[in-house]
Amino acid sequence: MTAELQRVSNGPDQVLIEEAYMAGYLEAVEHEKRRKQAIKEKREKKKYFLTQKLYGVAILIFTAVAVKILNGDATIALLTVPLGVTLLMSKEMLIINEYYWKCEDNKCNL
């Protein structure tokens, strides 16, 4: 009896089942690839904007140090403070690096 249960028929139904299984499997593999790619792109985007914010903070720190070194002459702040705040607060891509060009080529949706 167990031999009958384990026997696989080689009829036309079995071929259809195998084809459907392979199609479903390939679709699942492709879906997993797309999901991993989306996760990777999201991670790269977060890294890009974190870098941009860090540049903004660095420029503001540079401004404070420069004002201290120049004995209170804050002329440099007229240029660096707006630049630093813009880098810190902007949702746009302002730093041009490899990720920027990759997004320009692929027309990334930000």
C-alpha positions, -999 to +999 in steps of 0.1 A: +000+000+000+028+025+008+044+017-025+012+028-043+010+061-024+046+069-032+042+061-069+042+092-092+021+090-123+037+101-155+005+113-171-003+146-187-015+159-154+019+154-138+036+175-166+012+203-160+018+202-122+056+203-127+053+232-151+031+251-127+055+244-099+085+256-118+066+288-129+056+295-093+091+288-081+107+311-107+083+338-098+091+335-061+128+337-069+123+368-090+101+384-063+128+378-037+155+394-060+133+425-065+127+427-027+164+425-019+171+451-046+145+474-031+160+470+004+195+477-010+183+509-028+165+521+004+197+515+024+218+534-002+193+563-002+194+565+036+232+565+035+233+593+010+210+616+029+229+608+062+261+618+045+245+650+032+233+659+068+268+651+082+283+675+056+259+702+068+268+696+104+305+697+095+301+730+077+283+745+107+311+733+131+337+747+107+319+780+108+320+781+146+357+772+147+365+798+120+346+825+139+365+816+170+399+816+152+391+850+135+383+866+169+346+870+163+347+881+126+316+862+114+318+873+078+324+837+067+291+827+084+272+847+057+281+820+033+286+788+054+256+790+077+229+790+049+249+763+031+251+741+062+215+746+071+204+738+036+224+706+035+211+697+069+174+703+062+169+696+025+151+666+011+167+671-023+199+656-035+225+684-032+258+664-029+271+651-062+286+616-058+283+581-073+248+576-059+237+609-074+248+599-109+233+564-105+200+580-096+203+605-125+210+576-149+181+555-136+158+584-128+154+573-092+121+582-075+129+601-043 
